[in-house]
């Protein structure tokens, strides 16, 4: 009996040792990407065990890319938010590229503020990757979040140099009607006057109080204090057509900014019924609209911001030229339809698409 007990004890001890060895082998070593709190529970309400410095190696026992990871560091075990952990140490290098023009945001949500627009093909340093959600990335000196479905992974292919135009670009908007000038001085020639809420790409922010910007291929300078992170300091209105109809005037140019690409152009309304019938003002405006649609005319609506009488309003614009037109020489045979909140159409499915596009435009500035 004593011999049998000894055999059983040895077997149990061997199983425990094997289990512990398996657990140790399963742990992966990650690096912290910032100073972060190790907590007793996977919540910000958990007690702080210690503060872990940036660049510290931690053994990850359980990893949830979209939430918290159970880790062991310096003899202490606890939880760290997974978005503060970098890929496993010793893992094959992984490089990611943007598969489309995509917004870098302050938090993993479409409601979060936009830091910049990352142009298609730009290489990014992924700090944490959740394939089913958002990735925390660093690009162009900025750290933020990108939807993971806009990233593609290239193993062992180092990032390639990309043209300057494909680097991360900071998009800012004119907080007031401002002058785009040929140089960084009020004495410089005025290239054009911009409407409130016009989006411009900032190439350089000088210490002299001026920013070098580009707009539709034109490069110039704007006083930095007249630029803000979102239209009119973040005020994008949601209006039903019954209210917006009073702002849209027939024959008066309307400045439009395509929310997804940051490209802007000018249209003009010639008729108001259940929505606004509009046309691009020039051939260049038609070309820009087509660029926002990857060169293909289609009915699916685009979320846009329109600047009317000093107010920026969320809207959607369909992309299929049809029926009549009034402007000659703009390279468009027909017109487009500009929709606001509460638009009603006979096609219920298309009506839903229109409303969703208006909501996307509204939420993009929140």
Secondary structure, DSSP 8 states (H G I E B T S, - for coil): -HHHHHHHHHHHHHHHHHHHHHHHHH-EEEEESS-EEEESSSSTTS-EEEEE-TT-EEEEEEE-TTSEEEEEETTEEEEEEGGGEES-TTS--EEEEESS-EEEESSSSTTS-EEEEE-TT-EEEEEEE-TTSEEEEEETTEEEEEEGGGEEEEET-------GGGS-BEEEEESS-EEEESSSSTTS-EEEEE-TT-EEEEEEE-TTSEEEEEETTEEEEEEGGGEESSGGGG--B--BHHHHTTT--TT-EEEEEETTT--EEEEEEEEESSSEEEEESSHHHHHHHHHHTTT--EEEEEEEEEEETTEEEEEEEEE--BS----SSSS-SSBEEEE-BT---S-HHHHHHHHHHHHHHHHTT-
